[in-house]
Amino acid sequence: MTDVEYIKNVFRNGFELKDIEWTSWTEPGRVGVEHHVLWAPNPEKDEDSVGLILRFPPGAHGDYHEHGGYELMLVLDGVLDHSDGQSYEKGDLVVEAPGTQHQMSSASGCTVLAIRTAPAEAREAPAGIRPVGATAASN
């Protein structure tokens, strides 16, 4: 039998999702982001993908990183701010290709479904990217 996880009404504020377990994502360059693991890489089965629900309180941000595979981000609630200057709202789907680099943040707070097909590697942020906490409107 396969394990099944069910989350009712995932299209809501992450801080209202009290029926799932949240863990602080503590890595260099990450501030305030919490995650819920849907599935994790399994080296024994040569499986590198990961599925997460992320919640960014206002002002939270991830690290600047490069993708080793695809990353899919579906904004479930709020506004997700990308270091390239774009902002994504509830219902927006973003797919980043392998080799892309970015830093995600949220000036106002958001909840995101994130799926990676392979691990990402931390990188040094280049000059000129959107400052953390800046929105498309304030850029």
C-alpha positions, 0 to 999 in steps of 0.5 A: 500500500502507498502512503497518502498525505491529504491536505484540505484546502491548500490554497490558503494562508500558510499560517492557517495550515495548522494541520501540518507540521512546519519546520524552520529551514535553517541554512546560510542565506535563508531567513524566516522560511518554514517548510513542510516536506511532502517527500524527500530525496531517497538515495537508496532508490536513486531519487533526487526529487523533493516536494515541499510546501513553503511559507514565507512570513513578510520579509522572509527569503531563501538563499541565492542558488542554482538549480541542478534540475527543474523547479516548479513553484505554485503560489498557493497564497500571497505574493512570491518575489523573484530576484529577477524583478518579477512577483507572482500571485496566488495561482501563478505557476513558475517553472525554472529550468536546470542551470537557472539561478535565483533568490525568492522572497516575500515582502508581504508573505506567501505560501508556495508548493515547490517541487525540485527534480534535483538538488540546488546549490548555493551561489554568490548573489550577483550585483544588481538583483532585486533586493530582498523584500522589494516588490515588483511595484517598488522596484 
